[in-house]
Amino acid sequence: QYKAEVMLRIFEKDIKPLIGGRAKAMIVTSSRVAGLRYFNIIREKLKERGADYKVLYAFS
């Protein structure tokens, strides 16, 4: 959970303001399970913050 919190802080502070607030970011994980864990944690943290954006989980 700590890593997800750090990623969100970096995104909100440094990345989101770019391109007129329309910038995006990608988190690459070692497995689908790890990706799903990050997705669930980040989704909950965004809900707690009342964020105006969402997280998307995809894999190939």
N, CA and C atoms as an extended XYZ file, in Angstrom:
180
Properties=species:S:1:pos:R:3:atomname:S:1:resname:S:1:resid:I:1 pbc="F F F"
N         0.814       -1.189        0.000 N   GLN     1
C         0.000        0.000        0.000 CA  GLN     1
C         0.858        1.254        0.000 C   GLN     1
N         2.005        1.186        0.633 N   TYR     2
C         2.875        2.354        0.684 CA  TYR     2
C         3.331        2.758       -0.715 C   TYR     2
N         3.724        1.781       -1.528 N   LYS     3
C         4.173        2.080       -2.890 CA  LYS     3
C         3.066        2.732       -3.699 C   LYS     3
N         1.846        2.235       -3.554 N   ALA     4
C         0.714        2.816       -4.279 CA  ALA     4
C         0.498        4.262       -3.852 C   ALA     4
N         0.633        4.542       -2.565 N   GLU     5
C         0.473        5.910       -2.064 CA  GLU     5
C         1.539        6.829       -2.657 C   GLU     5
N         2.771        6.355       -2.702 N   VAL     6
C         3.858        7.149       -3.284 CA  VAL     6
C         3.590        7.412       -4.763 C   VAL     6
N         3.149        6.394       -5.493 N   MET     7
C         2.841        6.565       -6.918 CA  MET     7
C         1.752        7.608       -7.123 C   MET     7
N         0.717        7.563       -6.296 N   LEU     8
C        -0.365        8.540       -6.419 CA  LEU     8
C         0.121        9.953       -6.126 C   LEU     8
N         0.945       10.094       -5.086 N   ARG     9
C         1.471       11.422       -4.755 CA  ARG     9
C         2.296       11.981       -5.902 C   ARG     9
N         3.159       11.167       -6.484 N   ILE    10
C         3.984       11.620       -7.608 CA  ILE    10
C         3.101       11.985       -8.792 C   ILE    10
N         2.110       11.159       -9.086 N   PHE    11
C         1.210       11.455      -10.203 CA  PHE    11
C         0.493       12.778       -9.975 C   PHE    11
N        -0.094       12.953       -8.797 N   GLU    12
C        -0.870       14.159       -8.535 CA  GLU    12
C        -0.012       15.410       -8.510 C   GLU    12
N         1.205       15.308       -8.000 N   LYS    13
C         2.074       16.481       -7.872 CA  LYS    13
C         2.800       16.811       -9.171 C   LYS    13
N         3.366       15.817       -9.827 N   ASP    14
C         4.269       16.070      -10.948 CA  ASP    14
C         3.695       15.757      -12.327 C   ASP    14
N         2.820       14.782      -12.431 N   ILE    15
C         2.371       14.313      -13.744 CA  ILE    15
C         1.028       14.910      -14.153 C   ILE    15
N         0.050       14.844      -13.274 N   LYS    16
C        -1.309       15.283      -13.614 CA  LYS    16
C        -1.372       16.705      -14.177 C   LYS    16
N        -0.601       17.658      -13.647 N   PRO    17
C        -0.692       19.027      -14.177 CA  PRO    17
C        -0.206       19.179      -15.629 C   PRO    17
N         0.538       18.207      -16.134 N   LEU    18
C         1.066       18.304      -17.493 CA  LEU    18
C        -0.054       18.208      -18.526 C   LEU    18
N         0.177       18.739      -19.678 N   ILE    19
C        -0.748       18.691      -20.814 CA  ILE    19
C        -2.133       19.186      -20.388 C   ILE    19
N        -2.160       20.311      -19.710 N   GLY    20
C        -3.433       20.903      -19.318 CA  GLY    20
C        -4.252       20.036      -18.381 C   GLY    20
N        -3.594       19.270      -17.527 N   GLY    21
C        -4.301       18.412      -16.584 CA  GLY    21
C        -4.836       17.129      -17.196 C   GLY    21
N        -4.417       16.819      -18.421 N   ARG    22
C        -4.925       15.625      -19.106 CA  ARG    22
C        -3.865       14.531      -19.250 C   ARG    22
N        -2.768       14.668      -18.524 N   ALA    23
C        -1.690       13.682      -18.607 CA  ALA    23
C        -2.136       12.351      -18.007 C   ALA    23
N        -1.492       11.286      -18.442 N   LYS    24
C        -1.805        9.940      -17.966 CA  LYS    24
C        -0.523        9.262      -17.500 C   LYS    24
N        -0.683        8.165      -16.776 N   ALA    25
C         0.471        7.399      -16.310 CA  ALA    25
C         0.159        5.913      -16.411 C   ALA    25
N         1.217        5.112      -16.456 N   MET    26
C         1.059        3.661      -16.540 CA  MET    26
C         1.940        3.009      -15.477 C   MET    26
N         1.383        2.040      -14.791 N   ILE    27
C         2.139        1.251      -13.825 CA  ILE    27
C         2.319       -0.133      -14.433 C   ILE    27
N         3.555       -0.561      -14.584 N   VAL    28
C         3.855       -1.877      -15.146 CA  VAL    28
C         4.254       -2.791      -13.994 C   VAL    28
N         3.627       -3.967      -13.928 N   THR    29
C         3.907       -4.907      -12.843 CA  THR    29
C         4.462       -6.216      -13.395 C   THR    29
N         4.945       -7.043      -12.501 N   SER    30
C         5.552       -8.314      -12.908 CA  SER    30
C         4.527       -9.396      -13.212 C   SER    30
N         3.283       -9.189      -12.787 N   SER    31
C         2.254      -10.210      -13.025 CA  SER    31
C         0.867       -9.576      -13.042 C   SER    31
N        -0.100      -10.327      -13.531 N   ARG    32
C        -1.490       -9.860      -13.528 CA  ARG    32
C        -2.008       -9.712      -12.104 C   ARG    32
N        -1.609      -10.623      -11.242 N   VAL    33
C        -2.042      -10.573       -9.841 CA  VAL    33
C        -1.538       -9.294       -9.181 C   VAL    33
N        -0.272       -8.966       -9.411 N   ALA    34
C         0.290       -7.738       -8.844 CA  ALA    34
C        -0.443       -6.518       -9.399 C   ALA    34
N        -0.747       -6.531      -10.684 N   GLY    35
C        -1.491       -5.430      -11.296 CA  GLY    35
C        -2.862       -5.268      -10.678 C   GLY    35
N        -3.534       -6.373      -10.422 N   LEU    36
C        -4.861       -6.326       -9.810 CA  LEU    36
C        -4.788       -5.792       -8.385 C   LEU    36
N        -3.743       -6.161       -7.667 N   ARG    37
C        -3.565       -5.631       -6.301 CA  ARG    37
C        -3.401       -4.116       -6.328 C   ARG    37
N        -2.526       -3.618       -7.210 N   TYR    38
C        -2.347       -2.171       -7.334 CA  TYR    38
C        -3.657       -1.497       -7.725 C   TYR    38
N        -4.372       -2.092       -8.670 N   PHE    39
C        -5.645       -1.532       -9.114 CA  PHE    39
C        -6.602       -1.358       -7.940 C   PHE    39
N        -6.768       -2.400       -7.144 N   ASN    40
C        -7.702       -2.338       -6.018 CA  ASN    40
C        -7.281       -1.313       -4.979 C   ASN    40
N        -6.005       -1.265       -4.657 N   ILE    41
C        -5.503       -0.309       -3.667 CA  ILE    41
C        -5.681        1.116       -4.174 C   ILE    41
N        -5.270        1.373       -5.407 N   ILE    42
C        -5.353        2.726       -5.950 CA  ILE    42
C        -6.808        3.158       -6.104 C   ILE    42
N        -7.673        2.257       -6.540 N   ARG    43
C        -9.099        2.585       -6.668 CA  ARG    43
C        -9.666        3.025       -5.321 C   ARG    43
N        -9.330        2.313       -4.251 N   GLU    44
C        -9.821        2.676       -2.919 CA  GLU    44
C        -9.270        4.024       -2.466 C   GLU    44
N        -7.989        4.258       -2.710 N   LYS    45
C        -7.388        5.526       -2.311 CA  LYS    45
C        -8.002        6.697       -3.074 C   LYS    45
N        -8.290        6.503       -4.351 N   LEU    46
C        -8.927        7.563       -5.135 CA  LEU    46
C       -10.339        7.833       -4.627 C   LEU    46
N       -11.038        6.781       -4.244 N   LYS    47
C       -12.393        6.931       -3.701 CA  LYS    47
C       -12.348        7.722       -2.396 C   LYS    47
N       -11.376        7.401       -1.522 N   GLU    48
C       -11.218        8.110       -0.248 CA  GLU    48
C       -10.940        9.584       -0.468 C   GLU    48
N       -10.163        9.908       -1.485 N   ARG    49
C        -9.781       11.292       -1.771 CA  ARG    49
C       -10.840       12.053       -2.549 C   ARG    49
N       -11.810       11.344       -3.079 N   GLY    50
C       -12.816       12.001       -3.914 CA  GLY    50
C       -12.206       12.526       -5.199 C   GLY    50
N       -11.275       11.775       -5.752 N   ALA    51
C       -10.546       12.200       -6.954 CA  ALA    51
C       -11.486       12.337       -8.149 C   ALA    51
N       -11.110       13.221       -9.058 N   ASP    52
C       -11.914       13.459      -10.261 CA  ASP    52
C       -11.433       12.610      -11.440 C   ASP    52
N       -10.702       11.557      -11.159 N   TYR    53
C       -10.234       10.644      -12.195 CA  TYR    53
C       -10.282        9.217      -11.659 C   TYR    53
N       -10.149        8.251      -12.557 N   LYS    54
C       -10.265        6.837      -12.189 CA  LYS    54
C        -9.020        6.071      -12.610 C   LYS    54
N        -8.939        4.849      -12.135 N   VAL    55
C        -7.845        3.952      -12.499 CA  VAL    55
C        -8.398        2.883      -13.442 C   VAL    55
N        -7.580        2.450      -14.381 N   LEU    56
C        -7.963        1.425      -15.347 CA  LEU    56
C        -6.985        0.262      -15.219 C   LEU    56
N        -7.505       -0.967      -15.230 N   TYR    57
C        -6.656       -2.162      -15.152 CA  TYR    57
C        -6.739       -2.891      -16.485 C   TYR    57
N        -5.600       -3.118      -17.106 N   ALA    58
C        -5.556       -3.832      -18.386 CA  ALA    58
C        -4.302       -4.699      -18.419 C   ALA    58
N        -4.359       -5.750      -19.207 N   PHE    59
C        -3.193       -6.624      -19.361 CA  PHE    59
C        -3.229       -7.254      -20.739 C   PHE    59
N        -2.084       -7.774      -21.133 N   SER    60
C        -2.032       -8.441      -22.445 CA  SER    60
C        -1.320       -9.777      -22.333 C   SER    60
